[in-house]
């Protein structure tokens, strides 16, 4: 079972639930804590892990409150866990984003790792560029892309740790080779715009792919 909750900053929080065990992973807990708690209660969900696609504070807007409720570990790619420990980076991130960066991860993820919840699992795909440790999370034919790629766009690279050539390479090498029918579920979407896409659709309409990759 998959459910999306949109919160501040037009950020999408995703619940991915194992039907058999009712265990769930919560991807980017930036939604309002009231909405998150209500959904868990109404659907008899057992939260298992919090997964961050990257370390920017908008992805974890409600994480502190959520951890008080659920007391479960949160997972972050090791490159972002290391990057956001730097005091200078933490200060710049707070200044540019307006919120503090994350505290140290409970579980450090790496490219190629699998994250289990009940009888289900996600694959970790390292896609640096928006941040050094940005990661997409693949569950069967659904790809949770965080801020690596949106519908018709890609993530910012003007924040600390951003690198446009690296992001383009991540899209080229890590995302485009996946099955073209793979559903893309981004970290943000604008009100009124589509909240999801497919790799096939993005190859036709996303300027970061059509102009920077396919037009090479």
Backbone torsions as a table, in degrees:
resi	resn	phi	psi	omega
1	UNK	NA	136.6	-178.9
2	UNK	-124.6	134.8	177.5
3	UNK	-140.6	139.0	178.0
4	UNK	-113.5	135.1	173.4
5	UNK	-122.9	125.4	-179.6
6	UNK	-99.5	130.6	-175.8
7	UNK	-123.4	-154.5	177.8
8	UNK	-56.1	152.2	-179.2
9	UNK	65.4	20.3	-176.5
10	UNK	53.3	34.4	-177.4
11	UNK	-87.7	137.6	179.9
12	UNK	-96.9	119.7	170.7
13	UNK	-98.6	130.9	-178.4
14	UNK	-113.7	136.5	168.8
15	UNK	-106.0	125.4	174.8
16	UNK	-117.7	116.8	-167.8
17	UNK	-117.2	130.0	172.4
18	UNK	-75.6	117.5	-176.1
19	UNK	-62.1	-35.0	-175.5
20	UNK	-71.3	-48.6	-173.9
21	UNK	-97.4	-16.5	-173.4
22	UNK	69.5	6.9	175.0
23	UNK	-73.1	146.1	-175.2
24	UNK	-137.9	149.1	165.6
25	UNK	-104.8	143.9	178.6
26	UNK	-112.2	116.8	-176.2
27	UNK	-98.8	119.7	178.0
28	UNK	56.3	78.0	-176.1
29	UNK	-76.5	66.2	179.6
30	UNK	-98.6	-4.0	178.5
31	UNK	-73.4	170.5	179.0
32	UNK	-65.3	134.5	-176.3
33	UNK	-59.9	-32.3	178.7
34	UNK	-63.6	-41.8	179.3
35	UNK	-67.0	-40.7	179.6
36	UNK	-63.6	-47.9	-178.5
37	UNK	-64.7	-41.2	179.3
38	UNK	-62.1	-43.6	-179.3
39	UNK	-63.4	-42.2	178.6
40	UNK	-62.2	-44.4	-177.2
41	UNK	-67.5	-45.3	-176.5
42	UNK	-67.8	-24.9	-176.3
43	UNK	-111.1	10.1	176.0
44	UNK	53.3	50.7	-175.7
45	UNK	-94.7	141.1	175.5
46	UNK	-105.5	101.5	-179.8
47	UNK	-65.6	134.6	-175.4
48	UNK	-112.6	-44.3	-178.8
49	UNK	-151.7	152.7	168.8
50	UNK	-103.6	129.4	178.9
51	UNK	-116.1	129.3	175.6
52	UNK	-106.1	130.4	175.4
53	UNK	-73.8	-22.9	173.6
54	UNK	-167.6	176.9	-168.3
55	UNK	-94.9	11.2	177.6
56	UNK	-71.1	145.9	-169.2
57	UNK	-67.5	-25.3	179.4
58	UNK	-65.8	-24.8	178.5
59	UNK	-71.1	-18.7	-174.2
60	UNK	-126.8	33.3	-175.4
61	UNK	-53.1	-37.2	-177.0
62	UNK	-109.7	13.1	-171.7
63	UNK	-66.2	-42.1	-179.6
64	UNK	-58.3	-47.4	179.3
65	UNK	-65.2	-38.3	-179.1
66	UNK	-66.3	-41.8	179.4
67	UNK	-64.5	-28.7	176.0
68	UNK	-67.3	-34.2	180.0
69	UNK	-77.4	-47.2	-169.3
70	UNK	-102.2	-28.6	-179.5
71	UNK	51.5	57.6	178.6
72	UNK	-122.1	159.8	-177.6
73	UNK	-73.0	153.7	172.1
74	UNK	-117.0	145.1	-171.6
75	UNK	-117.4	137.1	-178.6
76	UNK	-145.9	143.6	178.0
77	UNK	-59.2	142.2	-173.9
78	UNK	-60.6	-30.9	-179.6
79	UNK	-66.2	-38.3	175.7
80	UNK	-75.7	-34.8	177.4
81	UNK	-59.9	-42.1	177.7
82	UNK	-70.9	-44.2	-174.9
83	UNK	-61.3	-45.1	-174.4
84	UNK	-82.7	2.8	172.0
85	UNK	-81.1	-21.6	-177.8
86	UNK	-65.9	124.3	-177.1
87	UNK	-57.6	-39.2	-179.8
88	UNK	-66.3	-41.8	178.2
89	UNK	-64.0	-42.5	179.6
90	UNK	-60.0	-42.3	-179.8
91	UNK	-66.7	-44.4	-180.0
92	UNK	-65.5	-38.5	-179.6
93	UNK	-65.7	-43.5	178.9
94	UNK	-63.2	-37.9	-179.6
95	UNK	-68.5	-42.0	-174.5
96	UNK	-81.6	-35.0	-176.9
97	UNK	-95.1	-27.5	-179.9
98	UNK	90.9	-0.1	179.2
99	UNK	-135.8	153.7	-179.8
100	UNK	-72.0	151.7	175.8
101	UNK	-74.2	174.1	-175.2
102	UNK	-73.3	158.1	169.9
103	UNK	-84.8	172.3	-173.1
104	UNK	-54.3	140.7	-178.4
105	UNK	-67.9	147.9	172.3
106	UNK	-75.8	-36.7	178.6
107	UNK	-130.9	124.2	179.2
108	UNK	-92.3	122.8	-179.0
109	UNK	-93.5	155.5	176.8
110	UNK	-133.1	159.6	176.3
111	UNK	-57.3	131.1	179.0
112	UNK	91.2	-8.7	176.9
113	UNK	-65.7	156.6	169.0
114	UNK	-116.7	142.7	179.2
115	UNK	-117.1	116.8	-176.5
116	UNK	-95.0	145.0	170.8
117	UNK	-146.4	111.5	-171.4
118	UNK	62.8	-131.1	179.0
119	UNK	-95.3	8.9	-179.3
120	UNK	-107.1	165.5	176.3
121	UNK	-154.1	156.5	176.2
122	UNK	-116.3	148.6	172.6
123	UNK	-102.4	137.8	179.3
124	UNK	-92.9	125.2	179.3
125	UNK	-121.0	111.9	-178.1
126	UNK	-72.1	120.6	-178.5
127	UNK	-130.5	69.2	-177.2
128	UNK	-64.9	159.4	178.2
129	UNK	143.7	-53.8	173.1
130	UNK	-69.4	-44.1	167.6
131	UNK	-139.3	165.8	-179.7
132	UNK	-62.2	-29.2	-176.7
133	UNK	-113.1	22.4	176.0
134	UNK	-58.2	140.3	-178.9
135	UNK	-140.6	140.6	169.3
136	UNK	-95.0	153.9	-177.5
137	UNK	-124.4	121.4	-174.1
138	UNK	-109.4	123.1	174.1
139	UNK	-124.1	105.0	-176.0
140	UNK	55.6	-112.8	-177.9
141	UNK	-107.7	25.5	177.4
142	UNK	-120.2	126.4	-178.1
143	UNK	-116.0	116.2	176.9
144	UNK	-89.8	111.1	-166.0
145	UNK	-99.9	-3.7	-178.0
146	UNK	56.1	-129.9	179.4
147	UNK	-105.4	17.5	176.2
148	UNK	-70.6	-48.5	-179.1
149	UNK	-145.8	137.7	176.5
150	UNK	-111.9	-176.1	173.0
151	UNK	-73.8	108.9	178.5
152	UNK	80.4	0.3	-176.1
153	UNK	-142.7	-175.0	172.4
154	UNK	-140.4	170.9	-175.1
155	UNK	-71.3	158.3	176.4
156	UNK	-65.8	149.0	175.6
157	UNK	-126.6	14.9	-179.4
158	UNK	-98.0	5.5	176.5
159	UNK	-96.2	165.7	-179.4
160	UNK	-51.9	128.6	179.6
161	UNK	88.2	-3.7	-179.6
162	UNK	-74.7	147.8	-176.8
163	UNK	-155.6	102.6	-175.2
164	UNK	-61.5	-49.8	178.3
165	UNK	-57.1	-37.2	178.7
166	UNK	-66.2	-40.9	179.0
167	UNK	-64.2	-44.9	178.3
168	UNK	-60.0	-41.4	179.1
169	UNK	-65.4	-38.1	177.7
170	UNK	-62.3	-43.1	178.6
171	UNK	-63.2	-44.3	-178.2
172	UNK	-64.3	-46.4	-169.8
173	UNK	-90.3	-33.2	-172.0
174	UNK	-104.9	-30.5	-174.6
175	UNK	-100.7	-50.2	-175.4
176	UNK	-62.3	-30.8	178.0
177	UNK	-70.0	-12.3	178.2
178	UNK	-67.8	165.0	178.1
179	UNK	-52.3	132.8	-174.5
180	UNK	-65.7	-18.4	177.6
181	UNK	-85.7	-2.5	-179.8
182	UNK	-57.1	131.6	179.6
183	UNK	-81.9	129.0	177.9
184	UNK	-96.7	124.0	179.2
185	UNK	-119.0	98.9	-171.3
186	UNK	-81.7	166.8	-179.6
187	UNK	-75.1	-21.5	178.9
188	UNK	-141.1	153.4	164.8
189	UNK	-153.0	148.9	-178.4
190	UNK	-81.1	143.7	179.0
191	UNK	-54.5	129.2	-179.8
192	UNK	92.9	-17.5	177.8
193	UNK	-89.6	159.9	176.4
194	UNK	-58.6	142.3	-178.9
195	UNK	-94.9	-3.2	179.6
196	UNK	-153.2	167.7	178.5
197	UNK	-153.3	-166.9	172.0
198	UNK	-131.4	161.4	176.6
199	UNK	-60.0	-40.7	179.3
200	UNK	-58.3	-45.6	179.7
201	UNK	-65.3	-42.2	-179.0
202	UNK	-65.6	-30.7	177.7
203	UNK	-67.2	-20.0	178.1
204	UNK	-93.9	-29.2	-166.2
205	UNK	-125.3	-13.7	-176.2
206	UNK	-87.3	116.4	-174.3
207	UNK	-60.5	-29.8	179.1
208	UNK	-67.4	-25.0	178.1
209	UNK	-92.9	-48.0	-176.2
210	UNK	-66.6	-37.7	-174.9
211	UNK	-95.2	-33.6	-174.9
212	UNK	-96.4	-22.8	-174.4
213	UNK	-117.0	-58.8	-174.5
214	UNK	-72.1	-20.6	-177.8
215	UNK	-93.6	8.1	-177.9
216	UNK	-69.0	NA	NA
